[in-house]
C-alpha cells in the first residue's frame, strides 16, 4: 500500500471516528443539556473483551487503559481524561485517538473536557475539518464555546497555514458572545508570526489596541502577550519592531521579565548589533532583573562567533561569581569558540575541567570538540575522543558521524571514512541527506568518482526521492572531473527523479559548461533559470561573465552587466574583479567605461 493510500485511509478513519461520536448525542431542549452530563443513546454499555488489544497505544498507556476497562461497572468517561491528557502532553496523538476509539467501542462517550482534549488533538494534527466537527458535537450537546475552544481552533488554523481563517475566527468572537482575552490574542499573534504573517499580526495588534474588546471596555495585553510577540518578531528578524513593542510594553507599566529581555538581546545578537544587545543587558541588570544562565549563554555565543572568546570566558567567570551554575550549553558554546579560533588546547582544557568540576558533558559537547579536532586535522585525538564518548555510554548522533566523515575526507583518509560510515548502522543511526552529501562530495574530491557514482545509483534505487543536497556534490564532481556529458545527462534527468534544481545546481552546471568551452549551452541554461522560478543571482552572472571574458567576448560581458543593473542586482567583489580585468585588457579604456551601466 502506498503512502497516499495510507494517508487517505487514516483520514477516512478520523472522519468516521467523529461521525460515530455524533451518533451518541441527542438534541435536547432540557436545561440539563447545557450541563456537562452526557446525553447518550439508550443502548447499555458493552462489556469489554479482555482479549482485545489496544493497538497503537504505548505499553504504559495500554496497561492503564486495559486496567480501567476491566472494571465492572465501567468507570465514567471523565476517568479517562487524565490518561488522554498525559498522552496529549507527550504528543502521542495517535495513541490518544486509539484510546478514544476504544471508549466508543464500549459506549463510553467523552465528557465536555474529553471533547476539548479531542479537539486539541485534531488541531495539533492539523486536521481542522475534524476539529470543527467536534465543535459541532459540543454545540449539539447545548454547551457553549469558550475562549479556550477558540484559542485551540486559532492555533490549529495557523498550524494548517490558514492565517486568514484564523483572523476571521478571531474577529467573529464578538458575534459568539465572547471577548478575546490576552491569552487568545497571544495565540493568534504567535501563530501569525510563526507562519510568516508578522505584518498581519502587527496590524491586528494596532487594531486591538484602538477598539473596545474586553467586557470592561478595552483590550488589556499582559506580559505573556507582549513577551510571546517580541520573541516571535525577533525570530522573524524584525528586531526593530520587537524593540518598539518592548518600549510600548514598558510605557504601559507592564514589567518585562528576564525571558523577554533575553529574546530581544538574542535578536540583536543575531543582527550583529552588539551595542544594542549590551545596552539591554545593562538596563536589565540596573532594573534588578537577575540574568539567567540562558542570558549569559546568548551573549557568550555572540562573543565566541565574533572572535572574542576571552571576553566570553570573562562572562563565564562572572556567571559563576553570581552564584549561577553554568549548564552544558554554556560550556559547549565556549569550547566551540576556542575551536573556531584554533585554540584547540584551550578547548580541550575547558572540556576536561567540566568533568573535574562535576559538570555534565553531553553529546553536543563531544561533537563540538570532535569538530575542532577534525578541522585541525588531529584525527588520532578525534578518534580517541569518539571512543571515550562511547565508553561514557553516550549515543552518537548523525552530527557526530557527519563531523568525523567531513574531517576524514578533508584529510584524504577515504578508507577510514568508509569504516566510520559502516559503524553508523551498528549504533542505530540512520544516515540523512547531509550524510550522503558528505560521502559523495568526499569521494569526488578525493578522486573516487566511480565510488560516488555507485553510491548515487544505490541511493536512487533504495532511498526513493532524492534532493539537491545529494545531487549537487555528484554534479560538481563530474564537472570538475571533465565528465561534462555525464553531468549534463544527470542534470537533465533531475526533474524525472523528482528533484527541482536550485540556484546552486544551475551554478554548478553553468560553471562546468563554461570551463568546457560550451558557452552557448551555458548561456541557454542561464536563460532557463528565470522560467523555472529560479532567477539568477550575482553568482550566476559572475560565472557566465567570467566564461565569456576568458573567451574574449567583451560585448557579451557588458551585456550581462546591464542585465544585472536592470534586475537591480548589486555587483560583489568578484564582479568588480572581472570589470578591472576587463579594463586592463582593453586599450580603449575610456570608451569601455562609457558602456558600463550605473548600479546606483
PyMOL commands that set and color helices and strands:
alter all, ss='L'
color gray80, all
select helices_A, chain A and resi 3-22+31-34+59-69+77-89+93-105+112-124+128-140+147-159+163-171+182-194+198-209+223-235+239-251+258-270+274-286+293-305+309-321+328-340+344-356+363-375+379-391+398-410+414-426+433-445+449-462+468-480+484-497+503-515+519-531+538-550+554-566+573-585+589-595
alter helices_A, ss='H'
color red, helices_A
deselect
rebuild
show_as cartoon
